């Protein structure tokens, strides 16, 4: 059953998902919005690369979301 679920998901995307999961677990204890924005930006940009060939419109939306999260992350790092 696990092979069937992970058949269409590339290995690099699973590693990115694990990194994002670790970031969100760290955020559970520290409660920092910057960690959430970083995790969301990483996951959105990785999802853009994964979906680019098959679903171009969804990929562009994920890319826009990733760029916005990166912008707000950089803005919050500069202001504080």
C-alpha positions in Angstrom: 0.0 0.0 0.0 2.8 2.4 0.8 4.4 1.8 -2.6 1.2 2.6 -4.3 0.9 5.9 -2.4 4.5 6.9 -3.1 4.5 5.8 -6.7 3.7 9.2 -8.1 5.7 11.2 -5.6 9.4 11.8 -6.3 12.0 10.9 -3.7 13.3 14.5 -3.5 9.8 15.7 -2.7 9.5 13.2 0.2 12.8 14.5 1.6 11.5 18.1 1.3 8.3 17.0 3.1 10.3 15.5 5.9 12.3 18.7 6.3 9.0 20.8 6.4 7.5 18.4 8.9 10.6 18.8 11.1 10.3 22.6 10.8 6.7 22.5 11.8 7.5 20.3 14.8 10.1 22.8 15.9 7.5 25.5 15.5 5.1 23.6 17.7 7.5 24.2 20.6 8.8 27.7 19.8 5.7 29.3 18.2 7.6 31.4 15.7 5.8 32.7 12.6 9.0 32.9 10.6 9.5 29.1 10.8 5.9 28.7 9.5 6.7 31.1 6.6 9.9 29.3 5.8 8.3 25.9 5.8 5.4 27.1 3.6 7.8 28.7 1.1 9.9 25.6 0.9 6.9 23.3 0.4 5.2 25.7 -2.1 8.4 26.0 -4.3 9.0 22.2 -4.2 5.4 21.6 -5.2 5.8 24.0 -8.1 8.7 22.0 -9.5 6.7 18.7 -9.0 3.6 19.9 -10.7 5.1 22.1 -13.5 4.7 19.6 -16.4 1.2 18.2 -15.6 -0.7 21.1 -14.0 0.8 24.4 -15.0 -1.9 26.7 -13.4 -1.6 25.0 -10.0 2.2 25.2 -10.2 2.0 28.9 -11.0 -0.2 29.5 -7.9 2.2 27.5 -5.7 5.1 29.5 -7.1 3.3 32.8 -6.3 2.5 31.6 -2.8 6.1 30.6 -2.3 7.4 34.0 -3.5 5.0 35.8 -1.2 6.0 33.8 1.8 9.6 34.4 1.0 9.0 38.1 0.7 7.1 38.3 4.0 9.9 36.2 5.6 12.6 38.5 4.4 10.6 41.5 5.4 10.0 40.2 8.9 13.7 39.4 9.2 14.7 42.9 8.1 12.3 44.7 10.4 13.1 42.8 13.6 
